Every structure is written in C-alpha cells, then in structure tokens.
C-alpha cells in the first residue's frame, strides 16, 4: 500500500469533519434567519451540498466511460446513507422524525427508488429517464420551500406580540441570541461545502487507488469504497448535527441526499451522456433492490413513535455490514460466500424480520395505549 494514499485518506477525514461543522453552523443560522425549519434546510441546502462529492464522482465516471462506478456510487451511497449514516447517528442519539417527513419526503424517497429500479430494468438509464428523475427533484425542492415558508408565516403571526419584541421562554429567560447574518451564514455554508468536497476527493482518490490494486470491479469499488467515501460528508454533517441538537436536520439531510442522488447525481449524467448511463445486470438484480429495501425499511421505523431509536440504529449498521460483507465475498469469489449466503438467508434475515415486526407492533401498541383515556 502506498503511504501517500494512506495520507490522502487521513487528510480527507480531517477536512470532512471541519466541513461538516461549518456546514451545520451555517445552515442552522440560515434557517433561523430566513424563517424556515432546520428540517427543510436539511432536505434542500445541506442535502444538495453534501451530495456534491457524489455528483463530481458520477459525472467524472460517466465522462471517463466508467458507468459501473457511476451507478455503484449512487446506489451504494443511498444504501450507506440509510443503513450506516442514520444507524450511526441514532447510536449517538435517538433521531427525531417530523410528521411532514413521514407523510411526504420518505414516501417520495421510496417512490424515486422504485422509479430508478424500473427504468434500469432495460439495462440503461436514458436521457428521458434522467429528465423525469431530475424534474421530480426540482418539483420536490420548490414545493418544500414554498410550503415551509407558508407554514412558518402562520404560527409567527399568531405568536408574535403587537410590539414585536422578543418573547421570553417558559423559564422567563430571554430567547436565544439572533442568528448570524445571511452573508456570514452563506459564507459558512460555502466554506463547509468546499472542505467537504476537498476531503471527499482526497479520501476517494486514496481509497480507490488502494482498492483497485486488489483487482476488484468498478461497480464493487463504487458500491463500497467510493460510496462510503462520498457519503462521509453526510456522515460528518449528520453526527455533528445530532451532537448540536439538530436531530431533524440529520434525518432531513439523509432523506434529501437520497432524493438528490437519484434525481440529480444520476439523472443529470444521463442527460449529458450521448447514450444514457448503462446499468449492469448485477446492479439491477441485487444492489438496487437492496437500496429500495433500505428505503422501505425506514418507513415503519419512522411511523412508530416518529423516531429512530438506538436499537434500530444498531440493526441498520448490522445490516449494512452484512451487505458489504456479501458484496466483498462475491467480488473476490471467496470460499466462504456459500456459507455466508446460507446463514444470511436462513437465519439472520428471518430473525431480523421477526424482530422488526415484534418491536413495531410493540411500539404501535404503546402509542395506542397513550391515546386511550385512562
């Protein structure tokens, strides 16, 4: 292994942490200044910003005629976002899920995952497919901002006193200090994005150099090394947001990034490439269904208690490790693949299904019990 590649990985990680800190601070202040919620900022500004590395890698891969890397990067990043990033974030602190996210954004993420799988079944994402996916993201962004501004205005009018002075909180203390100016907030966002892109670029370059020396395919590199590397901005941003108390920004960042990845990161290159983006049979048969399953698995968890608990986060991380293990064993044609597949199919996955159903039923019962008058 080249020591220079290891140095790139370390430097990339440092830049990602710094970029995530700047981005969360700027985005949170921007949300307060313009009167929209941190969830909406996570769904729009932060998700688009943290998806910049995926966009750069995917466009570059398409232009270099590496469609496997392009598709693997997007599909793998979406799997990483739900299973690994939300899982690790929930282990730090249980995540809050807003009702608006459950009713609108999560179903849209699932619908776009289904749409990507359907348009890929013929082995190619055409320009028309890319245009449809891209327009869906544009419509989602516009509708999100418009509805947020409309909903923010009504409570503000109802709650503000006639004099317009600051309102003390329940403990009689002054309200939190005013946010930074829009210019300073935007500067923090831009600086955070620049550091995230630079960090992800360094990390991916070093990791890909190491992985390709092992002789694995570009699809596998995209699904594992590149997917994790380009998703590290989301990981850094989400964990920092959780630690700073912006738990809805963390969930919105992941959901918004997945929507952005499908519609823009993969839809835009399909518009640019003369013949669209080819999709391998392996990606359509296994990896895209896994991406869809991860998106669907988030729905009942969000519906039960509007939170992602620590045990659910641990389950997501375990599922990601199992999936990655299978991809690596299959890519290297390891002797343990057959036994690993049998254990997963006949023991681990049924046990996880029973656990999910049992805990979901239990949490639904608790919610109904709270609603029943004593």
C-alpha positions in Angstrom: 0.0 0.0 0.0 1.3 3.4 -1.0 1.8 5.6 2.2 0.7 8.6 0.1 -2.7 7.1 -0.4 -3.0 6.5 3.4 -2.1 10.1 3.9 -4.8 11.2 1.5 -7.4 9.2 3.5 -6.3 10.8 6.8 -6.3 14.3 5.3 -9.7 13.7 3.7 -11.2 12.7 7.1 -9.9 15.8 8.8 -11.3 18.1 6.1 -14.7 16.2 6.2 -15.1 16.8 9.9 -14.2 20.5 9.6 -16.5 20.9 6.6 -19.4 19.2 8.4 -19.0 21.6 11.4 -19.0 24.7 9.2 -21.9 23.5 7.1 -24.2 22.7 10.0 -23.4 26.0 11.7 -24.1 28.0 8.5 -27.2 26.0 7.6 -28.7 26.3 11.0 -28.2 30.0 11.2 -29.5 30.4 7.7 -32.7 28.5 8.6 -33.4 30.8 11.6 -32.6 33.9 9.6 -34.9 33.2 6.6 -37.6 31.7 8.7 -37.6 28.0 7.6 -37.1 25.0 9.7 -33.8 23.1 10.0 -35.6 20.0 8.6 -36.2 21.9 5.3 -32.7 23.2 5.2 -31.5 19.6 5.7 -33.8 18.4 2.9 -32.6 21.1 0.4 -29.4 23.1 1.1 -27.5 20.6 3.2 -28.5 17.5 1.2 -27.5 19.2 -2.1 -24.3 20.4 -0.6 -23.3 17.0 0.9 -24.1 15.3 -2.4 -21.6 17.4 -4.3 -18.9 14.7 -4.0 -21.3 12.1 -5.4 -22.1 14.4 -8.3 -18.5 15.1 -9.0 -17.5 11.4 -8.9 -20.5 10.3 -11.0 -20.1 12.9 -13.8 -16.4 12.2 -13.9 -17.1 8.4 -14.1 -19.6 8.8 -17.0 -17.2 11.1 -18.9 -14.4 8.5 -18.4 -16.7 5.7 -19.6 -16.9 4.0 -16.2 -20.7 3.5 -15.9 -20.3 0.8 -13.2 -18.5 3.3 -10.9 -21.2 5.9 -11.6 -24.2 3.7 -10.8 -22.4 1.9 -7.9 -21.6 5.3 -6.4 -25.2 6.5 -6.3 -26.8 3.2 -5.3 -24.1 2.5 -2.8 -24.3 6.0 -1.3 -28.1 5.7 -0.8 -27.6 2.4 1.0 -24.8 3.9 3.1 -27.0 6.9 3.9 -29.9 5.0 5.3 -28.2 1.9 6.9 -24.8 3.3 8.0 -25.2 7.0 8.5 -28.7 7.0 10.1 -27.7 4.0 12.1 -24.5 5.6 13.5 -26.3 8.9 14.1 -29.1 7.1 16.0 -26.4 5.3 18.1 -25.1 8.7 19.2 -28.6 10.0 20.0 -32.1 8.7 19.0 -33.3 10.7 16.0 -36.5 12.7 15.8 -38.6 12.2 12.7 -41.1 15.0 11.8 -44.6 14.1 10.6 -44.1 16.1 7.4 -41.0 13.9 6.6 -43.1 10.7 7.1 -46.1 11.9 5.1 -44.2 13.4 2.1 -40.4 13.1 1.9 -40.0 9.4 2.9 -42.7 8.2 0.5 -41.1 10.3 -2.2 -37.7 8.7 -1.5 -39.3 5.2 -1.8 -41.1 6.2 -5.0 -37.9 7.5 -6.6 -36.1 4.3 -5.6 -38.8 2.3 -7.2 -38.6 4.5 -10.3 -34.8 4.2 -10.6 -35.1 0.4 -10.4 -37.9 0.3 -13.0 -36.1 2.5 -15.6 -32.9 0.4 -15.1 -34.5 -2.9 -15.9 -33.8 -2.5 -19.6 -30.1 -2.1 -18.8 -29.8 1.7 -19.4 -30.9 5.0 -17.9 -31.9 7.1 -20.9 -32.0 10.8 -21.3 -35.8 10.8 -20.9 -35.4 8.7 -17.7 -32.9 11.2 -16.4 -35.1 14.2 -17.3 -38.0 12.6 -15.4 -35.9 12.0 -12.3 -34.3 15.4 -12.4 -37.7 17.2 -12.7 -39.0 15.2 -9.7 -36.2 16.6 -7.6 -36.8 20.2 -8.8 -40.5 19.9 -8.0 -39.8 18.5 -4.6 -37.4 21.3 -3.8 -39.7 24.1 -4.9 -42.7 22.6 -3.1 -40.7 22.0 0.1 -39.5 25.7 0.3 -42.9 27.1 -0.6 -44.8 25.0 2.0 -42.2 25.7 4.6 -42.4 29.5 4.2 -46.2 29.3 4.2 -46.3 27.2 7.4 -43.7 29.4 9.1 -45.7 32.6 8.5 -48.9 31.5 10.1 -47.5 30.5 13.5 -45.3 33.6 13.6 -48.3 35.9 13.1 -50.3 34.1 15.7 -47.5 34.0 18.3 -45.8 37.4 17.9 -46.9 40.2 20.3 -48.1 43.5 19.0 -44.9 45.3 20.0 -42.7 42.9 18.1 -40.3 42.5 21.0 -38.5 39.2 21.7 -40.6 36.7 23.7 -39.1 35.1 26.8 -39.3 31.3 27.1 -41.2 29.3 29.6 -38.5 29.7 32.3 -38.6 33.5 31.9 -35.2 33.7 30.2 -34.5 35.7 27.0 -34.9 34.0 23.7 -31.8 32.6 22.0 -29.5 35.2 20.5 -30.2 36.3 17.0 -28.6 34.2 14.2 -25.6 35.3 12.2 -26.3 37.5 9.1 -27.3 35.8 5.8 -23.9 36.8 4.3 -21.9 35.1 7.1 -24.2 32.1 7.1 -23.8 31.6 3.3 -20.0 32.0 3.7 -20.0 29.2 6.3 -22.1 27.0 4.0 -19.8 27.7 1.0 -16.7 27.1 3.1 -18.2 23.9 4.5 -19.1 22.6 1.1 -15.6 23.4 -0.2 -14.0 21.5 2.6 -16.4 18.5 2.2 -15.7 18.3 -1.5 -11.9 18.5 -1.0 -12.0 16.0 1.8 -14.1 13.5 -0.1 -11.9 13.9 -3.2 -8.7 13.2 -1.3 -10.3 10.2 0.6 -11.8 8.7 -2.5 -8.6 9.1 -4.5 -6.6 7.3 -1.9 -9.1 4.6 -1.2 -9.7 3.9 -4.9 -6.0 3.6 -5.6 -5.8 1.0 -2.8 -8.9 -0.9 -3.8 -8.0 -1.1 -7.5 -4.7 -2.7 -6.7 -6.7 -5.6 -5.4 -8.3 -6.1 -8.8 -12.0 -5.6 -7.9 -14.5 -4.3 -10.5 -15.5 -0.6 -10.8 -19.1 -1.5 -9.7 -17.8 -3.0 -6.5 -15.4 -0.1 -5.9 -18.4 2.3 -6.4 -20.7 0.3 -4.1 -18.2 0.1 -1.2 -15.1 2.4 -1.2 -16.4 5.3 -3.3 -19.9 5.1 -1.8 -18.6 5.3 1.8 -16.1 7.9 0.8 -18.5 10.3 -0.9 -21.1 9.7 1.8 -18.7 10.8 4.6 -19.9 14.4 4.2 -23.4 13.2 5.1 -22.0 11.2 8.0 -19.9 14.1 9.3 -22.8 16.5 8.9 -25.4 14.2 10.4 -23.4 13.3 13.5 -22.3 16.9 14.1 -26.0 18.0 13.7 -27.1 15.4 16.2 -24.4 16.4 18.7 -25.5 20.1 18.3 -29.2 19.2 18.9 -30.3 19.5 15.3 -31.7 15.9 15.1 -34.3 16.7 12.4 -31.6 18.2 10.2 -29.7 14.9 10.4 -32.7 12.9 9.2 -33.6 15.5 6.6 -30.0 15.5 5.3 -30.1 11.8 4.7 -33.6 11.7 3.1 -32.9 14.8 1.0 -29.5 13.4 -0.1 -31.0 10.1 -1.3 -33.7 12.0 -3.3 -31.0 14.3 -4.7 -28.7 11.4 -5.6 -31.3 9.7 -7.7 -32.7 12.7 -9.4 -29.6 14.9 -9.9 -26.5 12.9 -9.3 -27.7 10.1 -11.6 -30.3 11.9 -13.6 -28.1 14.7 -14.8 -25.3 12.5 -16.2 -28.0 10.5 -18.0 -28.9 13.8 -19.7 -25.3 14.6 -20.5 -24.1 11.2 -21.8 -25.0 10.6 -25.5 -26.5 7.2 -24.9 -27.5 7.5 -21.3 -25.9 5.6 -18.4 -25.6 1.8 -18.8 -26.7 -0.3 -15.8 -25.2 -3.8 -15.2 -27.4 -6.7 -14.6 -25.8 -7.3 -11.2 -26.7 -3.8 -10.0 -30.4 -4.1 -11.2 -30.7 -7.6 -9.7 -29.2 -7.1 -6.3 -27.9 -3.6 -5.4 -30.9 -1.5 -6.5 -33.4 -3.8 -4.7 -31.2 -3.6 -1.5 -31.4 0.3 -1.9 -35.2 0.1 -2.2 -35.4 -2.3 0.7 -33.4 0.1 2.9 -35.7 3.0 2.0 -38.8 0.9 2.7 -37.4 -0.3 6.0 -37.2 3.3 7.2 -41.0 3.8 6.8 -42.3 1.7 9.7 -39.5 2.8 11.9 -40.4 6.5 11.3 -44.1 5.8 11.7 -43.7 4.1 15.1 -43.1 6.9 17.6 -41.7 9.3 14.9 -38.1 8.4 16.0 -35.2 6.2 15.1 -34.2 4.5 18.4 -30.7 3.3 19.3 -31.6 -0.4 18.8 -33.0 0.4 15.3 -29.7 2.3 14.5 -27.7 -0.8 15.6 -29.8 -3.0 13.4 -29.3 -0.7 10.4 -25.5 -0.8 11.0 -25.5 -4.6 11.3 -27.5 -4.9 8.0 -25.0 -2.6 6.2 -22.1 -4.7 7.4 -23.8 -7.9 6.3 -24.5 -6.4 2.8 -20.9 -5.1 2.4 -19.6 -8.5 3.5 -21.6 -10.2 0.8 -20.5 -7.8 -1.9 -16.8 -8.2 -1.0 -17.1 -12.0 -0.8 -18.9 -12.2 -4.1 -16.4 -9.9 -5.8 -13.5 -11.9 -4.6 -15.2 -15.3 -5.2 -14.3 -16.3 -1.7 -14.8 -19.8 -0.4 -16.9 -18.5 2.5 -19.5 -17.0 0.1 -21.8 -20.0 0.0 -21.9 -20.5 3.8 -22.3 -16.7 4.4 -25.3 -16.6 2.0 -26.9 -19.6 3.6 -26.6 -18.2 7.1 -28.0 -14.8 6.0 -30.9 -16.3 4.0 -32.0 -18.9 6.5 -31.1 -17.4 9.9 -30.1 -13.7 10.1 -32.7 -12.2 7.7 -35.7 -14.1 9.1 -34.6 -13.2 12.7 -34.3 -9.5 11.7 -37.8 -9.7 10.1 -39.3 -11.2 13.2 -37.5 -8.6 15.4 -38.7 -5.7 13.3 -42.3 -6.9 13.2 -42.3 -7.6 17.0 -40.9 -4.2 18.0 -43.0 -2.3 15.5 -46.2 -4.0 16.9 -45.0 -3.2 20.4 -44.4 0.5 19.7 -47.7 0.8 17.9 -49.4 -0.7 20.9 -47.6 1.8 23.2 -48.8 4.7 21.1 -52.4 3.4 21.0 -52.2 2.9 24.8 -51.1 6.5 25.3 -54.1 7.8 23.2 -56.6 5.7 25.2 -58.0 7.8 28.0 -57.4 6.3 31.5 
